[in-house]
Amino acid sequence: MTYQLPDTEAVQVAKSRSARPKVLSKKTQLIKLLSRKSRADVVSISEKFGWQPHTTRAALSGLRKAGFDVAKENTGSGSPIRYRIVSSPKAPAAADATDGK
């Protein structure tokens, strides 16, 4: 014997599932962080995500390989190097998608 929820309870369960906040991936969060005008340094990125500094630098390299233009800026003597995204990768043109056919 199976228990079937009355319609009102089923609707409430469905609504509660759809109302859950969307969880952003760490890559998406990193892109948002680096897209801000204030920029971010390795220490602040490492603290935010719980990463070691070498993991943070690897993530920055991964963004570069994905086509993001990540710029390094040294704001002065004794201050850490800050990173920001200057431009995002470009989507392929419509002509490329048709392969010239």
C-alpha positions in Angstrom: 0.0 0.0 0.0 1.4 3.4 -0.9 0.5 6.7 0.7 -0.6 9.4 -1.6 -0.4 13.0 -0.6 -3.6 15.1 -0.9 -3.4 17.6 -3.7 -2.8 20.5 -1.4 0.2 18.9 0.2 1.7 17.8 -3.1 1.4 21.4 -4.4 3.1 22.7 -1.3 6.0 20.3 -1.6 6.4 21.1 -5.3 6.5 24.9 -4.5 9.0 24.4 -1.7 11.3 22.5 -4.0 11.1 25.2 -6.7 11.6 28.0 -4.2 15.1 26.8 -3.2 17.8 29.3 -4.0 19.9 28.4 -7.0 23.4 27.4 -5.8 26.1 29.0 -7.9 29.3 27.1 -8.8 32.6 28.2 -7.4 33.7 29.1 -10.9 30.6 31.4 -11.4 31.2 32.9 -7.9 34.9 33.6 -8.8 33.9 35.2 -12.1 31.4 37.5 -10.3 34.1 38.4 -7.7 36.7 39.2 -10.3 34.2 41.2 -12.5 33.8 43.8 -9.7 35.7 47.1 -10.1 37.3 46.6 -6.7 39.3 43.5 -7.9 40.5 40.7 -5.6 43.8 39.4 -4.3 44.9 35.8 -3.8 44.5 36.0 0.0 40.9 37.2 -0.2 39.9 34.7 -2.9 41.5 31.9 -0.8 39.7 32.9 2.3 36.3 33.2 0.5 36.5 29.8 -1.0 38.6 28.0 1.6 41.3 27.3 -1.0 45.1 27.2 -0.6 46.9 30.0 -2.5 48.2 27.5 -5.2 44.6 26.4 -5.8 43.5 30.0 -6.2 46.3 30.6 -8.8 45.3 27.4 -10.6 41.7 28.6 -10.8 42.8 31.9 -12.2 44.8 30.0 -14.8 41.8 27.9 -15.6 39.8 31.1 -16.3 42.5 32.3 -18.6 42.4 29.0 -20.5 38.6 29.3 -20.8 39.1 32.6 -22.6 38.7 35.1 -19.9 41.1 38.1 -19.9 42.4 38.1 -16.3 44.5 41.2 -15.6 47.0 41.5 -12.7 47.4 44.9 -11.1 50.0 45.9 -8.6 48.4 48.9 -6.6 51.6 49.9 -4.8 54.6 48.8 -2.8 53.8 46.3 -0.1 50.3 45.7 -1.3 49.2 42.3 -2.8 48.7 41.9 -6.5 45.0 42.2 -7.3 43.2 40.4 -10.2 40.2 41.3 -12.3 38.4 40.1 -15.4 38.9 42.6 -18.2 36.8 40.7 -20.8 34.9 37.5 -21.1 35.3 34.9 -23.9 33.4 35.6 -27.1 30.7 33.3 -28.3 31.3 31.7 -31.7 29.8 33.7 -34.6 26.7 32.4 -36.4 28.7 31.8 -39.5 31.1 29.5 -37.6 28.1 27.4 -36.4 27.0 26.6 -39.9 30.5 25.5 -41.0 30.1 27.5 -44.3 27.3 25.2 -45.6 
